[in-house]
Amino acid sequence: MSPQTALLLALLLASLGFVAGYRRAWSVAGSRKPLHSLPRDHGLWVLLCMLLPALAFTVLGLAVEGPLIDWLLYQGLPESLRESEERSLLLSRLGNIAAGGQVFGDVSAAEQAAADRLSAMHRWSDWLIGGGAIALAFGGGLFALPRINHRFRARNRSERIILALLLLASTIAILTTAGVVFSLLSEALRFFAAVNPLDFFFGLKWSPQTAIRAGQVGAEGAFGVVPVLLGTLLIASIALLVAVPIGLLSAIWMVEFAPSRIRSTAKPIIEVLAGVPTVVYGFFAAVTVGPAISDLGQALGLEVSSESALAAGSVMGIMIIPYMSSLADDVIASVPQRLRDGAMMLGATQGETLFRVVLPAALPGLLSAVVLSASRALGETMIVVMAAGLFANLTLNPLESVTTVTVQITTALTGDQPFDSPTTLSAFALGLTLFFITLALNLFALRVMERWRERYD
């Protein structure tokens, strides 16, 4: 029995436990003694006592299953087999044999025996985890049901458990963020130990090719981040010039002017664009928009690169329109209707009400929408890879090829350089730089919201 099947069974048992707790609470209430909590609170108490231990045991079991089985398997291997390959490669080969996958070379009898033992260990582990989860679900029900009586504070107990779950979720989110920052910072410090930070932040040339071996020619390496940041800001600015006016105007039309029937149809159509994969936008930029801009530029006598910042930024702006439109729509719609009614009663036209009352009241939220759209543009990769280029170019000309931070991160981590080389470690320095840029944008938006936010009773 797989752990997934066991979890489904535990969920079914917990649902039955909810019904059992609900009915038991009603039977206790029938004794003419008032219940402290509602019957549904007692049912929720039983459900939590059954489901949470099973879920925790399953997650813990799946977390330790792999490393524990690998350790036990490796300790039981013959010495000759352990000396034949590196530990990780040997365990990966045995896993492929056990799964029936493709392996190179002939499979020895010792390897086949080890693979069979690995399969058996996984089967026993799955049954142990699944059986333990179901047993804990039963045990939770046996623990919770007898405690239901007219004095039992089921609501308080359930609320404490839910509060602990919310606290756990918040802690995981905070620790995840801290882990991301720590991993970026630790690897970036290794990069700055090899490259001068002043050369990185103020250098005007980005050419991260470094020598793989001593004496290699043409691999000196230059890690000036200015042209990369300039290309990132250029493409993001073009994207915002496309997305912000279109998204804002479409939101204004749908909230203030469109009939409800048209609004209920138009808004989902616009938001469908948000579900289109970015690689599709990249193809559209590379195959359609880029050549069209190049042909138009040649017709006007302009020199346009086949991979231009204008093409990538324009298509990126189309991709961001749903985000900007949806956020602006929600912000404008949240402005109290009585402000509009008051302005109209004083004799203002619909246009004057919009520009002098609604938009000023929605300004902090609209700024947040712009900042979120900008963060989305700064983090985009596929469109820039396919439509803008891979090489850093120190220019503000939108008709030339540029690159962005995310593209260089992808390039650095997919090359053939060793992981501890400055080329690979530069990805973490770039990531840390982009992290602080987006953090500064969000802090700026929060300050503006606190300064200009209107409070309505």
NUBAPA-256030 format. One record per residue: y, z, x of N, C-alpha, C in turn; residue in one letter. Coordinates in steps of 0.2 Angstrom, whole numbers, padded with zeros to 4 digits, always signed. Layout:
! NUBAPA-256030
YZXYZXYZXA...
! end
This chain:
! NUBAPA-256030
-0006+0000+0004+0000+0000+0000+0006+0000+0004M+0011-0005+0003+0017-0005+0007+0022+0000+0005S+0026+0002+0010+0031+0007+0008+0036+0004+0002P+0037-0002+0002+0041-0005-0003+0038-0004-0010Q+0031-0005-0010+0028-0004-0017+0028+0004-0018T+0027+0008-0013+0027+0015-0015+0034+0017-0017A+0039+0014-0015+0046+0016-0017+0047+0014-0024L+0044+0008-0026+0045+0006-0033+0041+0011-0038L+0035+0013-0035+0031+0018-0039+0035+0024-0040L+0038+0027-0034+0041+0033-0034+0047+0032-0039A+0051+0026-0039+0056+0025-0044+0054+0026-0051L+0048+0023-0053+0045+0023-0059+0043+0030-0061L+0040+0034-0056+0038+0041-0058+0045+0045-0059L+0050+0044-0055+0056+0047-0056+0059+0046-0063A+0059+0039-0065+0061+0038-0072+0057+0042-0077S+0051+0042-0076+0047+0046-0081+0048+0053-0081L+0050+0056-0075+0052+0062-0074+0059+0064-0077G+0063+0059-0077+0069+0060-0081+0068+0061-0089F+0064+0056-0091+0062+0057-0098+0058+0064-0100V+0054+0066-0095+0051+0072-0096+0056+0078-0096A+0060+0078-0091+0065+0083-0091+0070+0083-0097G+0072+0077-0099+0076+0077-0105+0072+0080-0111Y+0066+0078-0112+0062+0080-0118+0061+0088-0117R+0060+0090-0111+0058+0098-0110+0065+0101-0112R+0070+0099-0110+0077+0102-0112+0078+0102-0119A+0076+0097-0123+0077+0097-0130+0072+0102-0133W+0066+0103-0130+0061+0108-0133+0064+0115-0132S+0067+0116-0126+0070+0123-0125+0076+0124-0129V+0080+0119-0131+0085+0119-0135+0083+0121-0142A+0077+0119-0144+0074+0120-0151+0073+0127-0152G+0073+0131-0147+0071+0138-0147+0077+0143-0150S+0083+0139-0152+0089+0142-0154+0093+0146-0149R+0091+0145-0143+0095+0147-0137+0099+0142-0134K+0106+0143-0133+0110+0137-0131+0108+0136-0124P+0108+0129-0122+0107+0127-0115+0114+0127-0111L+0113+0129-0105+0119+0129-0101+0121+0121-0100H+0117+0117-0099+0118+0110-0097+0115+0105-0103S+0118+0099-0103+0115+0094-0108+0108+0092-0106L+0104+0090-0111+0098+0087-0109+0098+0082-0104P+0103+0077-0104+0103+0072-0099+0104+0075-0092R+0108+0081-0091+0109+0084-0085+0102+0086-0082D+0098+0089-0086+0091+0091-0084+0087+0086-0082H+0087+0080-0086+0083+0074-0084+0086+0071-0077G+0092+0071-0076+0095+0069-0070+0093+0074-0064L+0092+0080-0065+0090+0085-0060+0083+0083-0058W+0078+0082-0063+0071+0080-0061+0071+0074-0058V+0075+0069-0060+0075+0062-0057+0077+0063-0049L+0082+0067-0048+0084+0067-0041+0079+0071-0037L+0076+0076-0040+0071+0080-0036+0065+0076-0034C+0063+0071-0038+0058+0067-0037+0059+0061-0033M+0065+0058-0034+0067+0051-0030+0069+0053-0023L+0074+0057-0022+0077+0058-0016+0072+0060-0010L+0067+0065-0011+0062+0066-0006+0058+0060-0004P+0056+0056-0009+0052+0050-0008+0056+0045-0004A+0062+0044-0006+0066+0040-0002+0068+0042+0005L+0069+0048+0006+0071+0051+0013+0064+0050+0017A+0059+0052+0015+0052+0051+0019+0051+0044+0020F+0052+0039+0016+0051+0032+0017+0055+0030+0023T+0062+0031+0022+0067+0029+0027+0065+0032+0034V+0064+0038+0034+0062+0042+0040+0055+0039+0043L+0050+0037+0039+0044+0035+0041+0045+0028+0044G+0049+0023+0041+0050+0017+0043+0054+0017+0050L+0058+0022+0051+0062+0022+0057+0058+0024+0063A+0053+0028+0062+0049+0031+0068+0043+0027+0068V+0041+0023+0063+0035+0019+0063+0034+0014+0069E+0039+0010+0070+0038+0005+0075+0038+0008+0082G+0043+0012+0084+0042+0015+0091+0036+0019+0092P+0034+0023+0087+0028+0027+0088+0022+0023+0089L+0021+0018+0085+0015+0014+0086+0015+0010+0092I+0021+0008+0094+0021+0004+0101+0019+0009+0106D+0022+0015+0106+0020+0020+0111+0012+0021+0111W+0010+0023+0106+0002+0024+0105-0002+0018+0107L+0000+0012+0105-0003+0006+0107-0003+0005+0115L+0003+0006+0118+0004+0005+0125+0000+0010+0129Y+0000+0016+0127-0004+0021+0130-0012+0020+0130Q-0014+0016+0125-0021+0015+0125-0023+0008+0128G-0019+0005+0131-0020-0002+0134-0024-0001+0141L-0028-0005+0142-0031-0005+0149-0026-0006+0155P-0027-0003+0160-0022-0003+0166-0021-0011+0168E-0026-0015+0168-0025-0022+0170-0021-0025+0165S-0021-0024+0159-0017-0027+0154-0010-0025+0154L-0009-0018+0156-0002-0016+0157+0002-0018+0163R-0002-0020+0168+0001-0023+0174+0002-0030+0174E-0001-0033+0169+0000-0041+0169+0007-0043+0166S+0010-0039+0162+0017-0041+0160+0021-0035+0159E+0028-0037+0158+0033-0031+0157+0031-0028+0150E+0033-0022+0149+0031-0018+0143+0033-0022+0136R+0040-0024+0136+0042-0027+0130+0039-0033+0129S+0038-0037+0134+0035-0044+0133+0028-0043+0131L+0024-0039+0134+0017-0038+0132+0017-0035+0124L+0021-0031+0122+0021-0028+0115+0023-0034+0111L+0027-0038+0113+0029-0044+0108+0024-0049+0108S+0020-0050+0113+0014-0055+0113+0009-0052+0108R+0007-0045+0109+0002-0042+0105+0004-0043+0098L+0011-0042+0096+0013-0042+0089+0012-0049+0086G+0014-0054+0091+0013-0061+0088+0005-0063+0087N+0001-0060+0091-0006-0061+0090-0009-0058+0084I-0006-0051+0083-0008-0048+0077-0006-0051+0070A+0000-0054+0071+0003-0058+0065+0000-0065+0064A-0004-0067+0069-0006-0074+0068-0001-0079+0070G+0004-0077+0074+0009-0082+0076+0007-0086+0082G+0011-0090+0084+0010-0095+0090+0011-0091+0097Q+0006-0091+0101+0007-0088+0108+0005-0093+0113V+0008-0092+0119+0007-0096+0125+0000-0094+0128F-0004-0099+0130-0010-0097+0134-0015-0095+0130G-0021-0093+0133-0027-0091+0130-0026-0083+0129D-0029-0081+0123-0029-0074+0121-0035-0071+0124V-0035-0066+0128-0041-0063+0131-0044-0058+0126S-0050-0056+0128-0053-0051+0123-0050-0045+0123A-0047-0042+0128-0043-0036+0128-0037-0037+0124A-0033-0042+0124-0027-0043+0120-0029-0044+0113E-0035-0047+0111-0037-0047+0104-0039-0041+0101Q-0042-0037+0106-0044-0030+0103-0038-0026+0102A-0033-0026+0107-0027-0022+0106-0023-0025+0100A-0023-0031+0098-0019-0034+0092-0023-0031+0086A-0029-0031+0086-0033-0029+0080-0031-0021+0079D-0031-0018+0085-0029-0010+0084-0022-0010+0082R-0018-0014+0084-0011-0014+0081-0011-0015+0074L-0014-0020+0071-0015-0021+0064-0017-0015+0060S-0023-0012+0063-0025-0007+0059-0020-0001+0059A-0017+0000+0065-0012+0006+0065-0006+0005+0060M-0004-0002+0059+0001-0003+0054-0001-0002+0047H-0008-0004+0046-0011-0003+0039-0011+0005+0038R-0013+0009+0042-0014+0016+0041-0007+0019+0040W-0002+0016+0044+0005+0019+0044+0008+0017+0037S+0007+0011+0035+0009+0010+0028+0006+0014+0023D+0000+0015+0023-0003+0020+0018-0001+0027+0018W+0000+0029+0025+0003+0036+0026+0010+0037+0023L+0014+0032+0024+0021+0032+0022+0021+0032+0014I+0017+0027+0012+0017+0026+0004+0014+0032+0001G+0009+0034+0003+0006+0040+0000+0010+0046+0000G+0013+0047+0006+0018+0053+0007+0023+0052+0002G+0026+0046+0001+0032+0046-0004+0030+0047-0011A+0024+0045-0013+0022+0046-0020+0020+0054-0021I+0017+0056-0015+0015+0064-0016+0022+0068-0016A+0027+0066-0012+0033+0070-0013+0036+0069-0020L+0036+0063-0023+0038+0062-0029+0035+0066-0034A+0028+0067-0034+0025+0071-0038+0027+0078-0037F+0027+0080-0031+0029+0087-0029+0036+0089-0032G+0040+0084-0031+0047+0085-0034+0047+0087-0041G+0043+0083-0045+0042+0084-0052+0039+0091-0054G+0034+0092-0050+0031+0099-0051+0036+0105-0050L+0040+0104-0045+0045+0109-0043+0051+0109-0048F+0053+0103-0051+0059+0103-0055+0058+0105-0062A+0052+0103-0065+0051+0103-0072+0050+0111-0074L+0047+0115-0071+0046+0122-0073+0052+0126-0073P+0057+0123-0069+0064+0127-0069+0068+0126-0075R+0067+0121-0079+0071+0120-0085+0070+0125-0090I+0076+0129-0091+0076+0134-0097+0083+0134-0099N+0085+0138-0104+0091+0139-0107+0097+0141-0102H+0095+0145-0097+0099+0148-0092+0100+0143-0086R+0096+0138-0085+0096+0134-0079+0102+0130-0078F+0106+0130-0073+0112+0126-0072+0111+0119-0069R+0108+0115-0073+0106+0108-0071+0112+0104-0069A+0117+0105-0073+0123+0100-0071+0126+0102-0064R+0126+0109-0063+0129+0111-0056+0125+0109-0051N+0118+0110-0052+0113+0108-0046+0114+0100-0045R+0114+0096-0050+0114+0089-0049+0121+0087-0046S+0126+0090-0048+0133+0088-0045+0133+0090-0038E+0130+0095-0036+0130+0097-0029+0126+0092-0025R+0120+0090-0028+0116+0085-0024+0120+0078-0024I+0123+0076-0029+0127+0070-0029+0133+0071-0024I+0136+0076-0024+0141+0078-0019+0139+0077-0012L+0133+0080-0011+0130+0079-0004+0128+0072-0002A+0126+0068-0007+0125+0061-0006+0131+0057-0004L+0137+0059-0008+0143+0056-0006+0146+0057+0001L+0145+0064+0002+0147+0066+0009+0143+0063+0014L+0136+0062+0013+0132+0058+0018+0134+0051+0019L+0136+0048+0013+0138+0041+0014+0144+0040+0018A+0149+0045+0016+0155+0045+0020+0154+0046+0027S+0150+0051+0029+0149+0052+0036+0146+0046+0039T+0141+0043+0036+0138+0037+0039+0143+0031+0040I+0148+0030+0035+0153+0025+0036+0157+0027+0042A+0159+0034+0043+0164+0036+0048+0160+0035+0055I+0154+0037+0055+0150+0037+0061+0149+0029+0063L+0148+0025+0058+0147+0018+0060+0153+0015+0063T+0159+0017+0060+0165+0014+0063+0166+0017+0070T+0165+0023+0071+0165+0026+0078+0160+0023+0083A+0154+0022+0080+0149+0018+0085+0152+0011+0087G+0155+0008+0082+0157+0001+0084+0163+0001+0089V+0167+0006+0088+0173+0007+0093+0170+0009+0099V+0166+0014+0099+0163+0016+0106+0159+0011+0110F+0155+0007+0106+0152+0001+0109+0156-0004+0112S+0162-0006+0108+0167-0010+0111+0170-0007+0117L+0172-0001+0116+0176+0002+0122+0172+0003+0128L+0166+0005+0128+0162+0006+0134+0161+0000+0137S+0159-0006+0134+0158-0012+0137+0164-0015+0140E+0170-0014+0136+0176-0017+0138+0179-0013+0144A+0177-0007+0145+0179-0003+0151+0175-0006+0157L+0169-0008+0156+0165-0012+0162+0168-0018+0163R+0171-0022+0159+0174-0028+0160+0181-0027+0164F+0185-0022+0162+0191-0020+0165+0190-0017+0172F+0184-0015+0174+0182-0013+0180+0182-0019+0185A+0180-0025+0182+0179-0031+0186+0185-0035+0186A+0189-0035+0181+0195-0039+0180+0201-0034+0178V+0207-0036+0182+0213-0032+0181+0215-0032+0174N+0216-0027+0170+0219-0027+0164+0226-0031+0163P+0230-0031+0168+0236-0034+0168+0235-0042+0168L+0230-0044+0172+0228-0051+0172+0225-0053+0165D+0222-0049+0162+0219-0050+0155+0224-0051+0150F+0228-0046+0149+0233-0046+0144+0239-0050+0145F+0241-0052+0151+0247-0056+0152+0245-0063+0156F+0239-0064+0157+0237-0070+0160+0238-0076+0156G+0240-0082+0158+0241-0088+0154+0236-0093+0155L+0230-0091+0158+0225-0096+0159+0218-0093+0157K+0214-0096+0152+0208-0093+0150+0202-0098+0152W+0199-0096+0158+0193-0100+0160+0188-0096+0162S+0183-0093+0158+0179-0087+0160+0173-0089+0164P+0172-0095+0166+0166-0097+0170+0166-0094+0177Q+0161-0090+0178+0161-0086+0184+0154-0088+0188T+0154-0087+0194+0148-0089+0198+0142-0085+0196A+0137-0089+0195+0130-0085+0194+0127-0083+0200I+0128-0087+0205+0125-0085+0212+0131-0086+0217R+0129-0083+0223+0134-0083+0228+0135-0090+0231A+0142-0091+0232+0143-0098+0235+0144-0104+0230G+0143-0102+0224+0144-0108+0219+0151-0110+0218Q+0152-0117+0218+0158-0120+0218+0161-0121+0211V+0167-0120+0210+0170-0121+0203+0169-0116+0198G+0168-0110+0200+0167-0105+0195+0170-0099+0197A+0177-0099+0198+0181-0094+0200+0182-0089+0194E+0184-0092+0188+0185-0088+0182+0192-0085+0182G+0195-0086+0176+0202-0084+0174+0202-0081+0167A+0204-0075+0166+0203-0071+0160+0210-0069+0157F+0214-0074+0157+0221-0072+0154+0220-0074+0146G+0221-0069+0142+0220-0069+0135+0226-0072+0131V+0231-0073+0134+0237-0075+0130+0236-0082+0126V+0233-0087+0130+0232-0093+0126+0227-0093+0120P+0222-0088+0121+0217-0087+0116+0220-0084+0110V+0224-0079+0111+0228-0075+0106+0233-0080+0102L+0236-0084+0106+0241-0089+0104+0238-0094+0099L+0232-0096+0101+0228-0101+0097+0226-0097+0090G+0224-0091+0091+0222-0087+0085+0227-0086+0080T+0233-0084+0083+0239-0083+0078+0241-0090+0075L+0241-0095+0079+0243-0102+0077+0239-0104+0071L+0232-0103+0071+0228-0106+0066+0229-0101+0060I+0229-0094+0061+0230-0090+0056+0236-0091+0052A+0242-0092+0056+0248-0093+0052+0248-0100+0048S+0245-0105+0050+0244-0111+0046+0240-0109+0040I+0235-0106+0041+0230-0104+0035+0234-0100+0030A+0238-0095+0032+0242-0091+0028+0248-0095+0024L+0251-0100+0028+0256-0105+0025+0253-0109+0019L+0246-0110+0020+0243-0114+0014+0240-0109+0009V+0237-0103+0011+0234-0099+0006+0239-0095+0002A+0244-0092+0005+0249-0087+0002+0253-0090-0004V+0256-0096-0003+0260-0099-0008+0255-0101-0014P+0250-0105-0012+0245-0107-0018+0242-0101-0021I+0239-0096-0018+0236-0091-0021+0241-0087-0025G+0247-0085-0022+0252-0081-0026+0254-0085-0032L+0256-0091-0032+0258-0095-0038+0253-0096-0043L+0247-0097-0041+0241-0097-0046+0240-0090-0049S+0241-0085-0045+0240-0078-0049+0246-0077-0054A+0252-0079-0052+0258-0078-0056+0257-0082-0063I+0254-0088-0062+0253-0092-0068+0248-0090-0072W+0242-0087-0069+0237-0085-0073+0239-0078-0077M+0243-0074-0074+0244-0068-0077+0250-0068-0082V+0255-0072-0080+0261-0072-0084+0262-0078-0089E+0259-0083-0088+0260-0089-0092+0254-0092-0095F+0248-0091-0092+0242-0095-0094+0240-0091-0101A+0237-0095-0106+0234-0092-0112+0228-0089-0109P+0226-0084-0113+0220-0080-0111+0213-0084-0111S+0213-0089-0115+0207-0093-0115+0207-0097-0108R+0213-0100-0106+0213-0104-0100+0212-0099-0094I+0215-0093-0094+0214-0089-0089+0207-0087-0088R+0203-0085-0093+0196-0083-0092+0192-0089-0089S+0194-0095-0090+0191-0101-0087+0193-0102-0080T+0199-0102-0079+0202-0104-0072+0201-0099-0067A+0201-0093-0068+0200-0088-0063+0193-0088-0060K+0188-0088-0064+0181-0089-0061+0180-0095-0057P+0183-0101-0059+0183-0107-0055+0186-0106-0048I+0192-0103-0048+0195-0102-0042+0191-0097-0037I+0188-0092-0040+0184-0087-0036+0178-0090-0034E+0175-0096-0037+0169-0099-0034+0170-0101-0027V+0176-0103-0025+0177-0105-0018+0176-0100-0013L+0176-0093-0015+0175-0088-0011+0167-0088-0009A+0163-0090-0013+0156-0090-0012+0153-0096-0008G+0158-0101-0006+0156-0107-0002+0155-0104+0005V+0149-0106+0008+0148-0104+0015+0153-0107+0020P+0155-0103+0025+0160-0105+0029+0158-0112+0033T+0152-0112+0034+0150-0118+0038+0151-0125+0034V+0151-0124+0027+0153-0130+0023+0160-0132+0024V+0164-0127+0024+0171-0128+0026+0172-0131+0033Y+0168-0129+0037+0168-0132+0044+0167-0139+0044G+0161-0141+0040+0159-0148+0040+0165-0152+0037F+0168-0149+0031+0173-0152+0028+0179-0154+0033F+0181-0149+0037+0186-0149+0041+0185-0154+0047A+0179-0154+0049+0177-0159+0055+0176-0166+0053A+0173-0167+0047+0171-0174+0045+0177-0177+0041V+0181-0173+0037+0186-0176+0032+0193-0175+0034T+0195-0168+0035+0202-0166+0036+0204-0168+0043V+0200-0167+0048+0202-0168+0055+0203-0176+0056G+0198-0180+0054+0200-0187+0055+0206-0190+0051P+0206-0187+0045+0212-0189+0040+0219-0187+0044A+0219-0181+0046+0226-0179+0050+0227-0184+0056I+0221-0185+0060+0222-0189+0066+0224-0196+0064S+0221-0199+0059+0223-0206+0057+0230-0206+0054D+0232-0201+0050+0239-0201+0048+0244-0200+0054L+0242-0196+0059+0247-0195+0064+0248-0202+0068G+0242-0205+0069+0243-0212+0073+0247-0217+0069Q+0246-0216+0062+0250-0221+0058+0258-0219+0059A+0259-0213+0060+0266-0211+0061+0269-0211+0068L+0264-0213+0073+0266-0214+0080+0265-0207+0083G+0262-0202+0081+0261-0196+0084+0254-0195+0087L+0254-0191+0092+0248-0190+0096+0244-0184+0093E+0239-0185+0090+0235-0180+0086+0228-0179+0089V+0226-0173+0091+0220-0172+0094+0214-0173+0088S+0209-0175+0090+0203-0176+0085+0201-0169+0083S+0202-0163+0086+0201-0157+0084+0208-0153+0085E+0211-0152+0079+0218-0150+0079+0218-0143+0076S+0223-0139+0078+0224-0132+0074+0226-0134+0067A+0230-0139+0066+0232-0140+0059+0226-0142+0054L+0221-0145+0057+0215-0146+0052+0211-0140+0051A+0210-0136+0056+0206-0130+0056+0210-0125+0051A+0217-0124+0052+0221-0119+0049+0222-0121+0041G+0222-0128+0040+0223-0130+0033+0216-0129+0029S+0211-0130+0032+0204-0129+0028+0203-0121+0028V+0205-0118+0033+0204-0110+0033+0209-0108+0027M+0215-0110+0026+0219-0108+0021+0216-0110+0014G+0213-0115+0013+0209-0117+0007+0204-0112+0006I+0200-0110+0011+0195-0105+0010+0198-0098+0008M+0204-0096+0010+0207-0090+0009+0210-0089+0002I+0212-0095-0001+0215-0095-0007+0212-0091-0012I+0205-0091-0013+0202-0086-0018+0204-0079-0017P+0204-0077-0011+0205-0070-0009+0212-0068-0011Y+0217-0072-0009+0224-0071-0010+0225-0071-0018M+0222-0076-0021+0224-0077-0028+0221-0071-0032S+0215-0069-0031+0211-0063-0034+0215-0057-0033S+0217-0055-0027+0220-0049-0025+0227-0049-0029L+0231-0055-0028+0238-0055-0031+0237-0054-0039A+0232-0058-0042+0231-0057-0049+0230-0050-0051D+0226-0046-0048+0225-0039-0049+0231-0035-0049D+0235-0036-0043+0241-0032-0042+0246-0034-0047V+0247-0040-0049+0253-0042-0054+0250-0039-0061I+0244-0040-0062+0242-0038-0069+0242-0030-0070A+0242-0026-0064+0243-0019-0064+0250-0016-0066S+0255-0021-0065+0262-0019-0067+0262-0017-0074V+0264-0011-0076+0264-0009-0083+0268-0014-0088P+0265-0015-0093+0268-0020-0098+0275-0018-0101Q+0276-0011-0101+0282-0008-0104+0288-0010-0099R+0287-0012-0093+0292-0014-0089+0295-0021-0091L+0290-0025-0092+0291-0032-0095+0295-0032-0102R+0292-0027-0106+0295-0027-0113+0302-0024-0112D+0303-0019-0108+0310-0017-0107+0315-0022-0105G+0313-0026-0100+0317-0031-0097+0319-0036-0102A+0314-0038-0106+0315-0043-0112+0319-0040-0117M+0319-0034-0119+0323-0031-0124+0330-0031-0121M+0331-0030-0115+0338-0031-0112+0341-0037-0112L+0337-0042-0114+0340-0049-0114+0338-0054-0108G+0333-0051-0104+0331-0055-0098+0326-0061-0100A+0327-0066-0097+0322-0072-0098+0315-0070-0095T+0310-0074-0097+0304-0073-0094+0304-0074-0086Q+0308-0079-0084+0309-0080-0077+0312-0074-0073G+0318-0072-0076+0321-0066-0073+0317-0060-0073E+0313-0059-0079+0309-0053-0079+0303-0053-0073T+0301-0059-0072+0296-0060-0066+0299-0059-0060L+0305-0062-0058+0308-0061-0051+0311-0055-0050F+0314-0052-0055+0318-0046-0054+0314-0039-0056R+0309-0040-0060+0305-0034-0062+0298-0034-0059V+0294-0039-0061+0287-0039-0060+0286-0039-0052V+0288-0044-0049+0287-0045-0042+0289-0040-0038L+0295-0037-0039+0297-0031-0035+0293-0025-0036P+0290-0024-0042+0286-0019-0043+0279-0020-0040A+0277-0026-0039+0270-0028-0036+0271-0029-0029A+0277-0029-0026+0278-0031-0019+0273-0027-0014L+0272-0020-0014+0268-0017-0009+0260-0020-0010P+0258-0021-0016+0251-0023-0017+0251-0030-0015G+0256-0035-0016+0256-0041-0013+0256-0042-0006L+0259-0037-0003+0259-0037+0005+0252-0035+0007L+0249-0031+0004+0242-0029+0006+0237-0035+0005S+0238-0039+0000+0234-0045-0001+0235-0050+0005A+0242-0050+0007+0243-0055+0012+0240-0052+0019V+0240-0046+0020+0237-0043+0026+0230-0044+0026V+0226-0043+0020+0219-0044+0020+0217-0051+0021L+0221-0055+0018+0220-0063+0019+0221-0064+0027S+0226-0061+0030+0227-0063+0037+0221-0060+0041A+0219-0054+0039+0213-0051+0043+0207-0056+0042S+0206-0059+0036+0201-0064+0035+0201-0070+0039R+0208-0072+0040+0209-0078+0044+0208-0077+0052A+0210-0071+0054+0209-0069+0061+0201-0068+0063L+0197-0067+0058+0190-0066+0060+0186-0072+0058G+0188-0077+0056+0184-0083+0055+0182-0087+0061E+0176-0089+0061+0173-0092+0067+0171-0100+0066T+0167-0101+0061+0164-0107+0060+0169-0113+0060M+0174-0112+0056+0179-0117+0055+0182-0119+0061I+0184-0114+0065+0187-0116+0071+0182-0119+0076V+0176-0117+0077+0171-0120+0081+0170-0127+0080V+0170-0129+0073+0169-0136+0071+0175-0140+0071M+0181-0137+0070+0187-0141+0069+0192-0140+0074A+0193-0135+0078+0198-0134+0082+0197-0135+0089A+0191-0133+0092+0189-0134+0099+0187-0127+0102G+0185-0128+0108+0182-0122+0112+0186-0120+0118L+0191-0124+0120+0195-0123+0126+0202-0121+0124F+0204-0115+0128+0210-0112+0127+0216-0117+0129A+0221-0117+0125+0227-0122+0127+0233-0118+0125N+0237-0117+0130+0243-0113+0129+0249-0118+0126L+0249-0118+0119+0253-0122+0115+0254-0119+0108T+0260-0121+0106+0262-0120+0099+0262-0126+0094L+0259-0132+0097+0259-0138+0094+0253-0138+0089N+0254-0138+0082+0248-0138+0078+0244-0144+0078P+0246-0150+0082+0242-0156+0082+0238-0156+0088L+0238-0151+0092+0233-0151+0098+0228-0146+0097E+0223-0147+0101+0217-0142+0101+0218-0136+0104S+0216-0130+0100+0216-0124+0102+0210-0120+0101V+0209-0114+0103+0203-0110+0102+0206-0103+0099T+0201-0099+0097+0202-0092+0094+0198-0087+0098T+0200-0081+0096+0196-0075+0099+0189-0075+0097V+0188-0076+0091+0181-0076+0088+0176-0082+0091T+0179-0087+0092+0176-0093+0096+0174-0091+0103V+0178-0088+0106+0177-0086+0113+0172-0081+0114Q+0172-0076+0109+0167-0071+0108+0160-0074+0108I+0159-0079+0103+0153-0082+0102+0151-0086+0108T+0155-0089+0111+0154-0093+0117+0151-0089+0123T+0155-0083+0124+0153-0078+0129+0146-0075+0128A+0144-0074+0122+0138-0071+0121+0132-0076+0120L+0133-0082+0120+0128-0087+0119+0127-0091+0125T+0130-0089+0131+0129-0093+0137+0123-0091+0141G+0123-0094+0147+0117-0092+0151+0119-0087+0157D+0125-0084+0156+0127-0078+0161+0123-0072+0160Q+0122-0068+0165+0119-0061+0164+0123-0057+0160P+0120-0052+0157+0124-0048+0152+0130-0044+0156F+0128-0042+0162+0133-0038+0165+0139-0042+0169D+0139-0049+0168+0144-0053+0171+0150-0052+0168S+0156-0054+0171+0163-0053+0167+0163-0058+0162P+0160-0064+0162+0160-0069+0157+0157-0066+0150T+0151-0063+0151+0148-0060+0145+0152-0053+0142T+0154-0049+0147+0158-0043+0145+0165-0045+0142L+0168-0051+0144+0174-0052+0141+0174-0053+0133S+0168-0054+0130+0167-0054+0123+0169-0047+0120A+0167-0042+0124+0169-0035+0121+0176-0034+0122F+0179-0036+0127+0187-0035+0128+0190-0039+0123A+0188-0045+0121+0191-0049+0116+0190-0046+0109L+0184-0043+0108+0183-0040+0102+0187-0033+0101G+0188-0030+0106+0192-0024+0106+0200-0026+0104L+0202-0031+0108+0209-0033+0106+0210-0035+0099T+0205-0039+0096+0205-0041+0089+0205-0035+0085L+0201-0030+0087+0200-0024+0082+0207-0021+0082F+0211-0020+0087+0217-0017+0087+0222-0021+0084F+0222-0027+0084+0227-0032+0081+0226-0031+0073I+0220-0031+0071+0219-0030+0063+0220-0023+0061T+0219-0018+0066+0221-0011+0064+0228-0010+0063L+0232-0014+0068+0239-0013+0068+0242-0017+0061A+0239-0022+0059+0241-0025+0053+0240-0021+0047L+0234-0018+0047+0232-0013+0041+0237-0007+0041N+0238-0004+0047+0243+0002+0047+0250+0000+0045L+0252-0006+0047+0259-0009+0045+0259-0010+0037F+0253-0012+0034+0253-0013+0027+0253-0006+0023A+0250-0001+0026+0250+0005+0023+0257+0008+0023L+0260+0008+0029+0267+0010+0029+0272+0007+0024R+0271+0001+0024+0275-0003+0019+0274-0001+0012V+0267+0000+0010+0265+0002+0004+0268+0009+0002M+0268+0014+0007+0270+0021+0006+0278+0021+0005E+0281+0016+0008+0288+0016+0008+0291+0013+0002R+0288+0008-0001+0290+0004-0007+0286+0005-0013W+0281+0009-0013+0277+0009-0019+0280+0013-0024R+0280+0010-0030+0283+0013-0036+0277+0017-0040E+0279+0023-0042+0275+0027-0046+0277+0027-0053R+0272+0025-0058+0273+0025-0065+0269+0030-0068Y+0272+0034-0073+0268+0039-0077+0264+0035-0082D
! end
